[in-house]
Amino acid sequence: SSKKKGRSKRARVLLASVEEATWNLLDKGEKIAKEAIVFKDELHAALADVRKESQALKVSAEAFTSDPCYLPKRQAVVQAARSLLTAVTRLLILADMVDVAYLLEHLTVVSR
């Protein structure tokens, strides 16, 4: 067999799907940040954080897939995934806050 032992194909596929989802989120987040009137700086900071954590996950996951039985590599990828999840959550909360601010602005205009 030409397949190298100890390497997980499923982990590579999973990493690719996480990367694709992250890039889609970043694309949408950048569009929101361009159009946002409020929280613009916070959105840009959150986007940069998601990019940074995504790259850290990619690096640690690639090391992990080469040796999935090595506990420190497994721990590193788990920590990187948690950090990315935290960054994504922050971005989503900020995007919701922008939506709420936009809705409140329109509700205020209508009620006058």
C-alpha positions in Angstrom: 0.0 0.0 0.0 1.2 3.5 -0.8 -0.6 5.0 2.1 1.6 6.0 5.0 0.7 4.5 8.3 -0.3 6.7 11.2 -1.8 9.4 9.0 -5.5 10.1 9.1 -7.1 10.9 5.8 -10.4 11.9 7.6 -8.5 14.5 9.7 -7.2 16.1 6.5 -10.7 16.2 5.0 -12.1 17.6 8.2 -9.4 20.3 8.3 -10.1 21.3 4.7 -13.9 21.7 5.4 -13.1 23.8 8.5 -10.8 26.0 6.5 -13.4 26.4 3.8 -16.1 27.3 6.3 -13.8 29.7 8.0 -12.9 31.5 4.7 -16.6 31.7 3.9 -17.3 33.3 7.3 -14.4 35.7 6.8 -15.7 36.7 3.4 -19.2 37.5 4.8 -17.7 39.2 7.9 -15.6 41.5 5.7 -18.8 42.5 3.8 -20.5 43.2 7.0 -17.6 45.2 8.3 -17.5 47.3 5.1 -21.2 48.2 5.4 -21.2 48.6 9.2 -21.8 52.0 10.7 -21.2 50.9 14.3 -18.6 48.5 15.7 -16.4 48.8 12.6 -13.1 48.7 14.4 -14.3 45.8 16.6 -15.4 43.9 13.6 -12.0 44.3 11.9 -10.2 43.2 15.0 -12.5 40.1 15.3 -11.8 39.3 11.7 -8.1 39.5 12.2 -8.4 37.3 15.3 -10.4 34.7 13.3 -7.7 34.7 10.6 -4.9 34.3 13.1 -6.6 31.5 15.0 -7.5 29.7 11.7 -3.9 29.8 10.7 -2.8 28.4 14.1 -5.4 25.6 13.8 -4.1 24.8 10.3 -0.5 24.5 11.5 -1.3 22.4 14.6 -3.8 20.2 12.7 -1.2 19.5 10.0 1.3 18.4 12.7 -1.4 16.4 14.4 -2.4 14.5 11.2 1.2 13.4 10.7 1.3 11.8 14.1 -2.2 11.5 15.7 -1.1 9.3 18.5 1.3 11.9 20.0 -0.6 13.5 22.9 1.1 17.0 22.9 0.1 17.4 19.2 -3.5 16.2 20.0 -3.6 18.7 22.9 -2.3 21.5 20.7 -4.9 21.0 18.0 -7.7 20.9 20.6 -6.5 24.2 22.1 -6.2 25.7 18.6 -9.8 24.6 17.7 -11.1 26.1 21.0 -9.3 29.4 20.2 -10.8 29.5 16.7 -14.3 28.7 18.1 -13.9 31.6 20.6 -12.8 34.0 17.8 -15.7 32.9 15.6 -18.2 33.3 18.4 -16.9 36.8 19.1 -17.3 37.7 15.4 -20.8 36.3 15.3 -21.8 38.3 18.4 -20.4 41.5 16.9 -22.3 40.9 13.6 -25.5 40.4 15.6 -24.9 43.6 17.5 -24.5 45.4 14.2 -27.8 44.0 13.0 -29.5 45.0 16.3 -28.1 48.5 16.0 -29.4 48.7 12.4 -32.8 47.5 13.4 -33.0 49.9 16.4 -32.1 52.8 14.1 -34.9 51.9 11.7 -37.4 51.3 14.5 -36.6 54.8 15.9 -37.1 56.4 12.5 -40.4 54.7 12.0 -41.8 55.6 15.4 -41.2 59.3 15.0 
